[in-house]
Amino acid sequence: MALSPGGNRRKRIHVVSDVHGNARDLARAGDGADALICLGDLVLFLDYADHSRGIFPDLFGVANADRIVELRTARRFEEARAFGAELWSGIGRDRAAAIEKAVRKQYAEMFAAFPTPTYATYGNVDMPTLWREYAGPGTRVLDGERVEIGGWTFGFVGGGLRTPMRTPYEISDEEYAAKIEAVGEVDVLCSHIPPEVPELVYDTVARRFERGSRALLDAIRRTRPRYSLFGHVHQPLVRRMRIGATECVNVGHFAGSGKPWALEW
């Protein structure tokens, strides 16, 4: 898979988000495309569809995973945190080391599966400090930055906003807005989280509104990119809608579908 700039040949980019440990399908995600874009969430901490998969059940067992999913789904976040704290207390000071060891194992597998070229940004469950250690020469990590692909300008804004879930890469609204401002006007605005539109942020299975970005929505209205691409909401009420001149697309829950979304021009 190689990108050949210039010429009249049509370009095809495959886009994935919310990979959550699906290295098998990730290794084929770039087939037939000029490049792959990944919008984050490589780590699988806990699979809400299969509670036996992920870092949490590996450390604490499936029964405890069942319980914490039950509490979080019921939005009983304080109880979930207390229950989690009780479990983690058994690991003691080794908590950070245990998590990092598990994440490193997943990252080694995920980054090895990326084709060349891949352009990637962080999701809210990712650990940015580790990415550049695992990203090979064919993978470019971007956050609050822009790049030209096939004659179009793509901007990347990684991470998520702060929530009661307290996932690893949640930042303030101000810091997130500053990254959007740094990206400026682009043809394709790529982010992990969606713009703050009710239909785009509501998860029909989790039965809750996830956090979207008002600054992202404002930027879409102001700068009018051709596309706004994102993930984060695994089962959105609406996967695709127009905001003015911009086609807004949730590229899908790759961990579940195993299929990339294709952008052609």
N, C-alpha and C positions, 0 to 999 in steps of 0.2 A: 504494500500500500504506500504509494508515494504521491505527493501533491505536486502537480506541474503547473506553476503559475503562467498566466498569459494564454494566448490562443483563444479559439472559439469553442473548445470542447466544454460540454456541460460539466459542472462541478457537483460532487455528491459528498456530503458530510453526514456521518452517523453520530447521533447524540444519545448518551445514556446518563441516567442519574439513579441514585439510591441502589447501588450495586450490592451492598450488604453481603459480601462474601461470595458472590456468584462468579468465581473465577473461571469456571468451565465455559459459560456463555460469553464472558468478557473476552476470552481469547479469540472468539469468532466475531466479535461485535464490529470489527472494522472491515470485514470481508466485503469487497465490492465498492468500498468508499475511498475517497482521496485522503481522508483524515478522520480521526475519532475525537469527539469532544466528550469529556466526562464532567458532570456537574456535582460530583461529590457523594459523600456517604458511602465510602468503601467498607467501613468497619461494620461487622455484624455483632452487636452487643447482645441483642435478644430478638429472636424472630417471633413476632406476635401471631404468626400463622402456625408455626411449629416451635413450640416452647422448648424443644430439645436441642435447638441449634443456637449457637452464639457463645460469647464469653461468659455471660451470666450463668446459664445452666452448666457449662463446663466447670465452673467454680463451685456452684451451690446446689446443683441438681434440678431436675425438671419440676418437682413438686413446688420448690420455692419460686421457680420461674412462673409456674401457673399462678401462684398467689400474687406476685408483684404485678403481673399483667392484669389480674382481676382488679387490684386496687387502682392501678393507673387508668384502666378503661372506665372505672367508675368515678374518675377524677378525684379520688381520695389521695391526693398527692402527699399530704403531710404523713398519712399512715404509711404510704409506700416508702417515703424517705426513712421513716422510723424503722420499718421492717428491713429495708436495705442496710441501714446503719447497724442493726443488730447482727445481720449476717456478716458484714464486713468487719465487725469487731473481732470475729474469730480469726481473721487474717492479720489483724493488728497493723503494725507499721509496714508490713509488706504489701499493703493494698496497691499503692502506686506502682510498685515493681511488678506485681502480678498482672495488673492491667496493661502496663507497657509491654511486657513479655508477650501477652496474648495479641495485642494490637500489632506488634512487630511481626509476629508470625503471619497474620492476615495480610499485612502490607507487603511482605516479601512475595506472597502468592499473587496479590492483586496487581502490583506494579510489573511483575514478570509477565502478566497476561496482556498488558497494554501493547497494542500494535504501534508501528511508527508511520506517521507522526501522531501523537496524542497531545491534546491540549486539555488541561485539567484544572479544576478549582475545587476548593474544600466544601464539604457539607458540614452540618452542625454537629454530627457525631464524630467527625475526623479530628486527628491530632496533627495540626499543621507543622509543628516542630520536627516531625519525623519524615515528612514527605520528601524533602530534597535529598535525604539520605537514601531513599529507595527509588526515586525517579531516575530512570536511565537517560542516555543521551537523546532518545527518541521521544521523550515525554517532557513537555514544557508546562510548568506549574505557573498559573496566573491568578492574581487576586488584586482587584483594583487596577487592572492593567488591560491593555488592548493589543491585538495582533492582527495582521492581515493574512487571510486565508483565501486563496483563489480570487483575489481582487476585491473581496469584501472585508470590512473591518468588524472584528468581533471583540466585544468587551466582556470582561469576566469579574464577577463580584461573588466572593465565596462566603461561606459561613451562614449562621442563622442569628435571629434576634433572641433576646433573653426571654425565657419561659420558666414555668414552675418545674419543668423536667430537668433543667440545669444540665443539658448535654455539653460535651467538652468545648465546642467552638461556637459559643453564643456570645455576641458582642452587643454593645449599646447601639441604640438607634442612630446616635450622632456619628459613631465610628463607621457604621454601615453606610450612612448617607455620604460620608466623606469619600468612601471608595467609589460610590456611584458617580460622584462629582469628578473624581479623578479619571474615570473612564470616558466621560464626555459623550459626544455624538458618535454613534456607531451604526452599522447596518444590522447587527445582531447583538442583542444584549443578553448575555448568559449569566444566570445566577442559580444558586441552589434553591432558594425560597422564591415563592411567587410574589407578584404584586398584591397589595392588600385589596382584593376583590372577593366578596363573600363566596361567590360560586367557585372561585379558584382555590380558596383556602379551606373549604369545608371537606372533611374526610367522612365519607358516607358509611364506612365500616367502623372506624373509631368513634364516630358520632360526636365530633368536636371540630371547632375551628382551630386550625393551626395558625401560627404567626406568619403573616405576610408583611411586606414592606410598603409603607405609605410613600417613602422616598423613591422607591422603585416605580411605583405607580405614577408619581409626579414626573419622574424622568421620562417615562414612556410617553406621557402626554406632551411633555415639553420638547423632547428631542426626536420623537416619531421614528424610532428604528423600524426596519422592515419586520423584524421578529423579536419577541421576548421569549427566551427558552428557559425552562426551570423544571424542578422536580419537587422533592420534599413531601408533598401530599400524595400518599400512596393510592388512595381511592377517591379522587376528587369528584365533586358534584358535576363539574364541567371540566373537560380536559383541554378545550380549545375555545377561544373567543377573541373577537377583535376589540381593541381599545383605540379608537380613532383609526389611524393609518397602520397600526401595529397588530400583527397576528401573534397572539399570546398562546403558547403551547406548553402544556405539561408533557414532557417527553416520555413519561411512564415510569413505573416501578420496575426497574430492570431485574431486581432480585427475583421478582415473581414471574415476569414475562420472558426474560432472557432475550428480548428483542430490542434493538436500538430503534430510535426514531430517525427518519432520513430527511435531510434538507437538501434540495437540489435547486440549482440556478444556472 
